[in-house]
Structures are given as structure tokens and as C-alpha cells.
């Protein structure tokens, strides 16, 4: 059974709209900073921190992509971007990122997905609804 986590932009977030390309840029930034951490430690940490390849299918272009695992412990994480209706106070719709664990996903995928969700929510100063339904707030309230 697939499960999803949501990173919801709120009126106090740094950004109001997101694209798939922007999310890919953030993930590439994550890969870059973890590789720099590994260099400081003298360890190939980047492969352990991000054991995935970014893949995109033609039917999902501009809407979603997936992370394909490069090691046995990791299979797949789906990531999509959409918009939701604004609240009564706001007139413009706000974007969200949906992170979905496929039926093939492993416990390692879930752990990495939680880590990536927290990173993205913190960078975007957004609200994060985890796979368990718990909500974490990364924006100033």
C-alpha cells in the first residue's frame, strides 16, 4: 500500500509556487552539501546520503519524477508537485510537494524520504505532514 507525505507551502513560506525543476535543484543542492560533508570527513558520504538517481518519464514531465535506488536497500521514491486551493484569507493557490512511497519501497526508502522531506520543508519554510500523519512546522508562526 502506497503512502504519502506532503510539504505544503503556507502564506509565511519563502516561496508561493514550486515547479518540478525547482525541487530537482533543491535535491541536487542536498547532494552537493552532503558530498562536501563527506570530503571534510574523508568518507564517501554522498552515496550513503543520497543513494538515488533522478529519473523522469515523459508522461510525468513537469508534474512528477522519481528517485530510483542505486543500492539494494533502496528501490523508489516518487515526488510530485501540485497546487491546492487557497484558504479564505489568501486568493492565490499555494503549491505543495507530494512524496510517495511505492509498494516496492523499502524501510530504507521511508527513512530517506523522511530525511528529504524534512530538508525540503526546512529550506522552503513550509508545513510538513509526515507519512504517519504527524505535522511539523518549519515556518515562523
Secondary structure, DSSP 8 states (H G I E B T S, - for coil): --EEEEEE--TTSS-S---HHHHHHHHHHHHHHHHHHHHHHTS-HHHHH--EEEE--GGGTTTEEEEEESSTT--EEEEEEEEE---SS-SS-EEEEEEEE-TT--HHHHHHHHHHHHHHHHHHT-EEE-TTS-EEE-S--
